[in-house]
Amino acid sequence: MAKSPETLKKVAVAGATQPPPAAASQHRIAVAGASGRMGHMLIEAIRHADDCLLAGALDIASSPSIGNDAAAFLGHASGVPVSADLRTGLARAQVLIDFTRPDGTMAHLKACRELGVKAVIGTTGLSDAQKAQIADLARDMAIVMAPNMSVGVNVTLKLLEMAAQALATGYDIEIIEAHHRHKVDAPSGTALKMGEVIAAAIGRDLKQCAVYAREGITGERDPSTIGFSAIRGGDIVGDHTVLFAGTGERIEITHKSSNRTSYAQGALRAVRFLADKKTGLYDMFDVLNLRNS
Protein backbone atom coordinates (compact mmCIF):
# COMPACT_ATOMS: atom_id res chain seq x y z
CA MET A 1 0.00 0.00 0.00
CA ALA A 2 1.36 3.44 -0.93
CA LYS A 3 2.24 5.74 1.93
CA SER A 4 0.12 8.87 2.36
CA PRO A 5 1.79 12.28 1.95
CA GLU A 6 1.55 12.86 5.70
CA THR A 7 3.20 9.51 6.40
CA LEU A 8 5.98 10.34 3.97
CA LYS A 9 6.53 13.69 5.63
CA LYS A 10 6.95 12.03 9.01
CA VAL A 11 9.16 9.17 7.85
CA ALA A 12 12.43 11.02 8.28
CA VAL A 13 11.46 12.38 11.68
CA ALA A 14 10.43 8.98 12.98
CA GLY A 15 13.56 7.34 11.60
CA ALA A 16 11.46 4.80 9.71
CA THR A 17 13.77 4.88 6.70
CA GLN A 18 17.35 5.74 5.91
CA PRO A 19 18.80 6.99 2.63
CA PRO A 20 19.77 4.04 0.42
CA PRO A 21 23.49 3.31 0.30
CA ALA A 22 25.19 4.96 -2.66
CA ALA A 23 26.71 2.81 -5.37
CA ALA A 24 30.40 3.48 -5.97
CA SER A 25 29.58 5.15 -9.28
CA GLN A 26 26.80 7.39 -7.95
CA HIS A 27 27.20 11.11 -7.34
CA ARG A 28 25.99 11.94 -3.81
CA ILE A 29 24.19 15.28 -4.06
CA ALA A 30 22.80 17.73 -1.51
CA VAL A 31 20.22 20.29 -2.63
CA ALA A 32 19.95 23.78 -1.10
CA GLY A 33 16.53 25.42 -1.13
CA ALA A 34 15.09 21.92 -1.20
CA SER A 35 11.50 23.07 -0.59
CA GLY A 36 11.40 25.64 -3.38
CA ARG A 37 10.37 25.32 -7.02
CA MET A 38 13.91 24.73 -8.25
CA GLY A 39 14.73 22.51 -5.29
CA HIS A 40 11.80 20.26 -6.14
CA MET A 41 12.86 20.09 -9.78
CA LEU A 42 16.40 19.11 -8.77
CA ILE A 43 15.23 16.42 -6.35
CA GLU A 44 12.98 14.94 -9.04
CA ALA A 45 15.81 14.99 -11.59
CA ILE A 46 18.19 13.31 -9.13
CA ARG A 47 15.62 10.61 -8.41
CA HIS A 48 15.38 9.73 -12.11
CA ALA A 49 19.15 9.80 -12.77
CA ASP A 50 20.68 6.35 -12.24
CA ASP A 51 24.11 7.80 -11.53
CA CYS A 52 22.90 10.29 -8.90
CA LEU A 53 21.66 9.94 -5.32
CA LEU A 54 20.01 12.52 -3.06
CA ALA A 55 22.28 12.66 -0.02
CA GLY A 56 21.15 15.86 1.68
CA ALA A 57 18.46 18.55 1.61
CA LEU A 58 18.80 22.05 3.05
CA ASP A 59 16.38 24.89 3.65
CA ILE A 60 15.96 27.88 5.94
CA ALA A 61 14.95 27.21 9.55
CA SER A 62 11.51 28.81 9.06
CA SER A 63 10.57 26.43 6.23
CA PRO A 64 7.55 24.25 7.10
CA SER A 65 9.35 21.37 5.37
CA ILE A 66 12.10 21.11 7.99
CA GLY A 67 12.22 17.53 9.26
CA ASN A 68 9.99 16.22 6.48
CA ASP A 69 11.21 13.81 3.82
CA ALA A 70 12.72 15.84 0.98
CA ALA A 71 10.89 13.80 -1.69
CA ALA A 72 7.48 13.74 0.00
CA PHE A 73 6.10 16.06 -2.70
CA LEU A 74 6.73 13.23 -5.18
CA GLY A 75 4.90 10.67 -3.06
CA HIS A 76 8.26 9.02 -2.52
CA ALA A 77 10.29 8.32 0.62
CA SER A 78 13.94 9.23 0.00
CA GLY A 79 14.98 8.81 3.62
CA VAL A 80 16.55 12.28 3.46
CA PRO A 81 15.01 14.84 5.82
CA VAL A 82 15.05 18.55 5.01
CA SER A 83 17.45 20.21 7.45
CA ALA A 84 18.44 23.76 8.36
CA ASP A 85 21.76 22.54 9.76
CA LEU A 86 24.55 22.76 7.19
CA ARG A 87 26.67 20.01 8.71
CA THR A 88 23.71 17.64 8.81
CA GLY A 89 22.63 18.45 5.26
CA LEU A 90 26.13 18.12 3.81
CA ALA A 91 27.40 15.20 5.92
CA ARG A 92 26.92 12.52 3.22
CA ALA A 93 27.25 14.71 0.12
CA GLN A 94 30.03 15.00 -2.42
CA VAL A 95 28.44 17.97 -4.22
CA LEU A 96 25.97 20.71 -3.26
CA ILE A 97 23.62 22.17 -5.88
CA ASP A 98 22.55 25.69 -4.87
CA PHE A 99 19.97 27.85 -6.66
CA THR A 100 19.09 30.01 -3.65
CA ARG A 101 19.98 33.63 -2.80
CA PRO A 102 23.37 35.31 -2.53
CA ASP A 103 23.79 35.50 1.25
CA GLY A 104 22.66 31.90 1.71
CA THR A 105 24.90 30.70 -1.10
CA MET A 106 27.95 32.33 0.45
CA ALA A 107 27.29 30.65 3.81
CA HIS A 108 26.75 27.31 2.06
CA LEU A 109 30.01 27.62 0.11
CA LYS A 110 32.05 28.33 3.23
CA ALA A 111 30.58 25.22 4.85
CA CYS A 112 31.32 23.21 1.70
CA ARG A 113 34.95 24.25 1.76
CA GLU A 114 35.24 23.27 5.41
CA LEU A 115 33.61 19.88 4.82
CA GLY A 116 35.31 19.01 1.52
CA VAL A 117 32.13 19.26 -0.58
CA LYS A 118 32.14 20.52 -4.18
CA ALA A 119 29.49 22.98 -5.40
CA VAL A 120 27.31 23.75 -8.41
CA ILE A 121 26.01 27.32 -8.10
CA GLY A 122 23.08 28.66 -10.12
CA THR A 123 22.29 31.56 -7.78
CA THR A 124 21.88 34.95 -9.47
CA GLY A 125 22.17 38.47 -8.07
CA LEU A 126 25.67 37.91 -6.66
CA SER A 127 27.65 41.12 -6.13
CA ASP A 128 31.12 41.64 -7.57
CA ALA A 129 32.52 41.25 -4.05
CA GLN A 130 30.71 37.94 -3.59
CA LYS A 131 31.95 36.69 -6.95
CA ALA A 132 35.48 37.57 -5.88
CA GLN A 133 34.98 35.62 -2.66
CA ILE A 134 33.79 32.61 -4.67
CA ALA A 135 36.88 32.80 -6.87
CA ASP A 136 38.97 32.78 -3.70
CA LEU A 137 37.06 29.80 -2.28
CA ALA A 138 37.70 27.92 -5.54
CA ARG A 139 41.39 27.78 -4.69
CA ASP A 140 40.47 25.16 -2.10
CA MET A 141 37.44 23.47 -3.71
CA ALA A 142 35.86 22.76 -7.09
CA ILE A 143 32.96 24.99 -8.13
CA VAL A 144 30.81 25.30 -11.25
CA MET A 145 29.07 28.68 -11.25
CA ALA A 146 26.71 29.84 -13.99
CA PRO A 147 23.65 32.12 -13.97
CA ASN A 148 21.87 29.62 -16.19
CA MET A 149 22.59 25.87 -16.31
CA SER A 150 20.43 25.20 -19.37
CA VAL A 151 22.35 23.57 -22.21
CA GLY A 152 20.26 25.56 -24.68
CA VAL A 153 21.05 28.88 -23.02
CA ASN A 154 24.75 28.16 -23.07
CA VAL A 155 24.67 27.19 -26.74
CA THR A 156 22.81 30.49 -27.26
CA LEU A 157 25.65 32.31 -25.49
CA LYS A 158 28.09 30.76 -27.95
CA LEU A 159 25.91 31.87 -30.87
CA LEU A 160 25.81 35.40 -29.42
CA GLU A 161 29.59 35.47 -29.19
CA MET A 162 29.84 34.56 -32.88
CA ALA A 163 27.11 37.00 -33.93
CA ALA A 164 28.62 39.89 -31.96
CA GLN A 165 32.01 39.42 -33.60
CA ALA A 166 30.41 39.59 -37.05
CA LEU A 167 28.02 42.45 -36.21
CA ALA A 168 30.31 44.65 -34.11
CA THR A 169 29.85 47.67 -36.39
CA GLY A 170 26.57 49.15 -37.58
CA TYR A 171 24.24 47.20 -35.30
CA ASP A 172 22.59 48.36 -32.08
CA ILE A 173 22.41 45.68 -29.41
CA GLU A 174 19.47 45.28 -27.04
CA ILE A 175 18.78 42.48 -24.55
CA ILE A 176 15.17 41.85 -23.51
CA GLU A 177 14.32 39.36 -20.77
CA ALA A 178 11.06 38.26 -19.13
CA HIS A 179 10.52 36.30 -15.90
CA HIS A 180 7.79 35.43 -13.40
CA ARG A 181 6.49 37.93 -10.86
CA HIS A 182 8.45 36.32 -8.00
CA LYS A 183 11.95 36.95 -9.40
CA VAL A 184 13.76 39.37 -7.11
CA ASP A 185 16.70 40.56 -9.27
CA ALA A 186 16.78 42.46 -12.56
CA PRO A 187 18.16 42.21 -15.13
CA SER A 188 18.38 38.46 -14.85
CA GLY A 189 21.73 36.79 -14.36
CA THR A 190 21.32 35.20 -17.77
CA ALA A 191 20.72 38.57 -19.44
CA LEU A 192 23.81 39.99 -17.74
CA LYS A 193 25.85 36.98 -18.85
CA MET A 194 24.64 37.56 -22.41
CA GLY A 195 25.79 41.15 -22.13
CA GLU A 196 29.17 40.10 -20.77
CA VAL A 197 29.70 37.60 -23.59
CA ILE A 198 28.74 40.14 -26.25
CA ALA A 199 30.83 42.93 -24.72
CA ALA A 200 33.90 40.69 -24.48
CA ALA A 201 33.45 39.57 -28.09
CA ILE A 202 33.53 43.16 -29.37
CA GLY A 203 36.16 44.51 -27.00
CA ARG A 204 33.93 46.52 -24.68
CA ASP A 205 33.51 46.66 -20.90
CA LEU A 206 29.89 45.93 -19.99
CA LYS A 207 30.15 48.07 -16.85
CA GLN A 208 30.92 51.05 -19.08
CA CYS A 209 28.51 50.42 -21.94
CA ALA A 210 25.39 48.91 -20.32
CA VAL A 211 22.17 50.95 -20.23
CA TYR A 212 19.60 49.49 -17.85
CA ALA A 213 16.68 51.90 -18.13
CA ARG A 214 15.43 54.64 -20.40
CA GLU A 215 12.89 57.27 -19.49
CA GLY A 216 12.07 60.75 -20.70
CA ILE A 217 14.16 62.61 -23.25
CA THR A 218 17.26 60.46 -23.52
CA GLY A 219 18.70 61.83 -26.74
CA GLU A 220 19.85 59.66 -29.61
CA ARG A 221 21.04 56.17 -28.87
CA ASP A 222 24.78 55.85 -28.28
CA PRO A 223 25.87 53.13 -30.75
CA SER A 224 28.49 51.82 -28.31
CA THR A 225 25.92 50.90 -25.64
CA ILE A 226 24.22 47.59 -24.89
CA GLY A 227 20.65 48.08 -23.68
CA PHE A 228 18.71 45.96 -21.20
CA SER A 229 14.96 45.67 -20.66
CA ALA A 230 13.33 43.52 -17.97
CA ILE A 231 9.74 42.28 -17.85
CA ARG A 232 8.19 40.71 -14.73
CA GLY A 233 4.82 39.01 -14.72
CA GLY A 234 2.78 35.86 -14.33
CA ASP A 235 4.58 32.53 -14.30
CA ILE A 236 7.09 33.15 -17.12
CA VAL A 237 9.97 30.75 -16.46
CA GLY A 238 12.50 32.68 -18.52
CA ASP A 239 12.59 34.31 -21.97
CA HIS A 240 15.67 36.03 -23.38
CA THR A 241 16.02 37.81 -26.72
CA VAL A 242 19.07 39.64 -28.05
CA LEU A 243 18.33 42.10 -30.84
CA PHE A 244 21.01 43.20 -33.29
CA ALA A 245 19.30 46.11 -35.07
CA GLY A 246 21.00 47.36 -38.22
CA THR A 247 19.92 49.50 -41.16
CA GLY A 248 17.40 47.62 -43.27
CA GLU A 249 17.56 44.44 -41.19
CA ARG A 250 17.55 43.10 -37.68
CA ILE A 251 18.63 39.78 -36.21
CA GLU A 252 16.98 38.32 -33.13
CA ILE A 253 18.41 35.40 -31.17
CA THR A 254 15.90 34.04 -28.65
CA HIS A 255 15.83 31.35 -26.00
CA LYS A 256 12.63 30.46 -24.13
CA SER A 257 12.27 28.12 -21.16
CA SER A 258 8.89 26.45 -20.69
CA ASN A 259 9.85 24.83 -17.36
CA ARG A 260 12.86 24.36 -15.09
CA THR A 261 13.73 20.87 -16.30
CA SER A 262 16.56 22.14 -18.49
CA TYR A 263 18.14 23.94 -15.52
CA ALA A 264 18.05 20.77 -13.42
CA GLN A 265 19.49 18.60 -16.19
CA GLY A 266 22.25 21.12 -16.79
CA ALA A 267 23.07 21.15 -13.07
CA LEU A 268 23.45 17.37 -13.10
CA ARG A 269 25.82 17.66 -16.07
CA ALA A 270 27.84 20.09 -13.97
CA VAL A 271 27.89 17.59 -11.09
CA ARG A 272 29.27 14.91 -13.42
CA PHE A 273 31.87 17.35 -14.76
CA LEU A 274 33.15 18.01 -11.23
CA ALA A 275 33.68 14.30 -10.48
CA ASP A 276 37.42 14.41 -11.21
CA LYS A 277 38.01 18.05 -10.22
CA LYS A 278 39.69 18.94 -6.93
CA THR A 279 39.82 22.73 -7.13
CA GLY A 280 39.00 25.52 -9.57
CA LEU A 281 36.17 27.78 -10.70
CA TYR A 282 34.36 26.60 -13.84
CA ASP A 283 31.28 27.60 -15.82
CA MET A 284 28.94 25.84 -18.24
CA PHE A 285 31.24 26.58 -21.19
CA ASP A 286 33.73 24.30 -19.44
CA VAL A 287 31.07 21.70 -18.67
CA LEU A 288 29.83 21.62 -22.29
CA ASN A 289 33.30 21.98 -23.85
CA LEU A 290 32.31 25.24 -25.54
CA ARG A 291 35.28 27.25 -24.30
CA ASN A 292 37.42 27.00 -27.43
CA SER A 293 34.90 25.67 -29.94
C-alpha positions in Angstrom: 0.0 0.0 0.0 1.4 3.4 -0.9 2.2 5.7 1.9 0.1 8.9 2.4 1.8 12.3 2.0 1.6 12.9 5.7 3.2 9.5 6.4 6.0 10.3 4.0 6.5 13.7 5.6 7.0 12.0 9.0 9.2 9.2 7.8 12.4 11.0 8.3 11.5 12.4 11.7 10.4 9.0 13.0 13.6 7.3 11.6 11.5 4.8 9.7 13.8 4.9 6.7 17.3 5.7 5.9 18.8 7.0 2.6 19.8 4.0 0.4 23.5 3.3 0.3 25.2 5.0 -2.7 26.7 2.8 -5.4 30.4 3.5 -6.0 29.6 5.2 -9.3 26.8 7.4 -8.0 27.2 11.1 -7.3 26.0 11.9 -3.8 24.2 15.3 -4.1 22.8 17.7 -1.5 20.2 20.3 -2.6 20.0 23.8 -1.1 16.5 25.4 -1.1 15.1 21.9 -1.2 11.5 23.1 -0.6 11.4 25.6 -3.4 10.4 25.3 -7.0 13.9 24.7 -8.3 14.7 22.5 -5.3 11.8 20.3 -6.1 12.9 20.1 -9.8 16.4 19.1 -8.8 15.2 16.4 -6.4 13.0 14.9 -9.0 15.8 15.0 -11.6 18.2 13.3 -9.1 15.6 10.6 -8.4 15.4 9.7 -12.1 19.2 9.8 -12.8 20.7 6.3 -12.2 24.1 7.8 -11.5 22.9 10.3 -8.9 21.7 9.9 -5.3 20.0 12.5 -3.1 22.3 12.7 0.0 21.1 15.9 1.7 18.5 18.5 1.6 18.8 22.1 3.1 16.4 24.9 3.7 16.0 27.9 5.9 14.9 27.2 9.6 11.5 28.8 9.1 10.6 26.4 6.2 7.6 24.2 7.1 9.4 21.4 5.4 12.1 21.1 8.0 12.2 17.5 9.3 10.0 16.2 6.5 11.2 13.8 3.8 12.7 15.8 1.0 10.9 13.8 -1.7 7.5 13.7 0.0 6.1 16.1 -2.7 6.7 13.2 -5.2 4.9 10.7 -3.1 8.3 9.0 -2.5 10.3 8.3 0.6 13.9 9.2 0.0 15.0 8.8 3.6 16.5 12.3 3.5 15.0 14.8 5.8 15.0 18.5 5.0 17.5 20.2 7.4 18.4 23.8 8.4 21.8 22.5 9.8 24.5 22.8 7.2 26.7 20.0 8.7 23.7 17.6 8.8 22.6 18.5 5.3 26.1 18.1 3.8 27.4 15.2 5.9 26.9 12.5 3.2 27.2 14.7 0.1 30.0 15.0 -2.4 28.4 18.0 -4.2 26.0 20.7 -3.3 23.6 22.2 -5.9 22.6 25.7 -4.9 20.0 27.8 -6.7 19.1 30.0 -3.6 20.0 33.6 -2.8 23.4 35.3 -2.5 23.8 35.5 1.2 22.7 31.9 1.7 24.9 30.7 -1.1 28.0 32.3 0.5 27.3 30.6 3.8 26.7 27.3 2.1 30.0 27.6 0.1 32.0 28.3 3.2 30.6 25.2 4.9 31.3 23.2 1.7 34.9 24.3 1.8 35.2 23.3 5.4 33.6 19.9 4.8 35.3 19.0 1.5 32.1 19.3 -0.6 32.1 20.5 -4.2 29.5 23.0 -5.4 27.3 23.8 -8.4 26.0 27.3 -8.1 23.1 28.7 -10.1 22.3 31.6 -7.8 21.9 35.0 -9.5 22.2 38.5 -8.1 25.7 37.9 -6.7 27.7 41.1 -6.1 31.1 41.6 -7.6 32.5 41.3 -4.0 30.7 37.9 -3.6 32.0 36.7 -7.0 35.5 37.6 -5.9 35.0 35.6 -2.7 33.8 32.6 -4.7 36.9 32.8 -6.9 39.0 32.8 -3.7 37.1 29.8 -2.3 37.7 27.9 -5.5 41.4 27.8 -4.7 40.5 25.2 -2.1 37.4 23.5 -3.7 35.9 22.8 -7.1 33.0 25.0 -8.1 30.8 25.3 -11.3 29.1 28.7 -11.3 26.7 29.8 -14.0 23.7 32.1 -14.0 21.9 29.6 -16.2 22.6 25.9 -16.3 20.4 25.2 -19.4 22.3 23.6 -22.2 20.3 25.6 -24.7 21.0 28.9 -23.0 24.8 28.2 -23.1 24.7 27.2 -26.7 22.8 30.5 -27.3 25.7 32.3 -25.5 28.1 30.8 -27.9 25.9 31.9 -30.9 25.8 35.4 -29.4 29.6 35.5 -29.2 29.8 34.6 -32.9 27.1 37.0 -33.9 28.6 39.9 -32.0 32.0 39.4 -33.6 30.4 39.6 -37.0 28.0 42.5 -36.2 30.3 44.6 -34.1 29.9 47.7 -36.4 26.6 49.1 -37.6 24.2 47.2 -35.3 22.6 48.4 -32.1 22.4 45.7 -29.4 19.5 45.3 -27.0 18.8 42.5 -24.6 15.2 41.8 -23.5 14.3 39.4 -20.8 11.1 38.3 -19.1 10.5 36.3 -15.9 7.8 35.4 -13.4 6.5 37.9 -10.9 8.5 36.3 -8.0 11.9 36.9 -9.4 13.8 39.4 -7.1 16.7 40.6 -9.3 16.8 42.5 -12.6 18.2 42.2 -15.1 18.4 38.5 -14.8 21.7 36.8 -14.4 21.3 35.2 -17.8 20.7 38.6 -19.4 23.8 40.0 -17.7 25.8 37.0 -18.9 24.6 37.6 -22.4 25.8 41.2 -22.1 29.2 40.1 -20.8 29.7 37.6 -23.6 28.7 40.1 -26.3 30.8 42.9 -24.7 33.9 40.7 -24.5 33.5 39.6 -28.1 33.5 43.2 -29.4 36.2 44.5 -27.0 33.9 46.5 -24.7 33.5 46.7 -20.9 29.9 45.9 -20.0 30.2 48.1 -16.9 30.9 51.1 -19.1 28.5 50.4 -21.9 25.4 48.9 -20.3 22.2 50.9 -20.2 19.6 49.5 -17.8 16.7 51.9 -18.1 15.4 54.6 -20.4 12.9 57.3 -19.5 12.1 60.7 -20.7 14.2 62.6 -23.2 17.3 60.5 -23.5 18.7 61.8 -26.7 19.8 59.7 -29.6 21.0 56.2 -28.9 24.8 55.9 -28.3 25.9 53.1 -30.7 28.5 51.8 -28.3 25.9 50.9 -25.6 24.2 47.6 -24.9 20.7 48.1 -23.7 18.7 46.0 -21.2 15.0 45.7 -20.7 13.3 43.5 -18.0 9.7 42.3 -17.8 8.2 40.7 -14.7 4.8 39.0 -14.7 2.8 35.9 -14.3 4.6 32.5 -14.3 7.1 33.2 -17.1 10.0 30.7 -16.5 12.5 32.7 -18.5 12.6 34.3 -22.0 15.7 36.0 -23.4 16.0 37.8 -26.7 19.1 39.6 -28.1 18.3 42.1 -30.8 21.0 43.2 -33.3 19.3 46.1 -35.1 21.0 47.4 -38.2 19.9 49.5 -41.2 17.4 47.6 -43.3 17.6 44.4 -41.2 17.6 43.1 -37.7 18.6 39.8 -36.2 17.0 38.3 -33.1 18.4 35.4 -31.2 15.9 34.0 -28.7 15.8 31.4 -26.0 12.6 30.5 -24.1 12.3 28.1 -21.2 8.9 26.4 -20.7 9.9 24.8 -17.4 12.9 24.4 -15.1 13.7 20.9 -16.3 16.6 22.1 -18.5 18.1 23.9 -15.5 18.1 20.8 -13.4 19.5 18.6 -16.2 22.3 21.1 -16.8 23.1 21.2 -13.1 23.4 17.4 -13.1 25.8 17.7 -16.1 27.8 20.1 -14.0 27.9 17.6 -11.1 29.3 14.9 -13.4 31.9 17.3 -14.8 33.2 18.0 -11.2 33.7 14.3 -10.5 37.4 14.4 -11.2 38.0 18.0 -10.2 39.7 18.9 -6.9 39.8 22.7 -7.1 39.0 25.5 -9.6 36.2 27.8 -10.7 34.4 26.6 -13.8 31.3 27.6 -15.8 28.9 25.8 -18.2 31.2 26.6 -21.2 33.7 24.3 -19.4 31.1 21.7 -18.7 29.8 21.6 -22.3 33.3 22.0 -23.9 32.3 25.2 -25.5 35.3 27.2 -24.3 37.4 27.0 -27.4 34.9 25.7 -29.9 
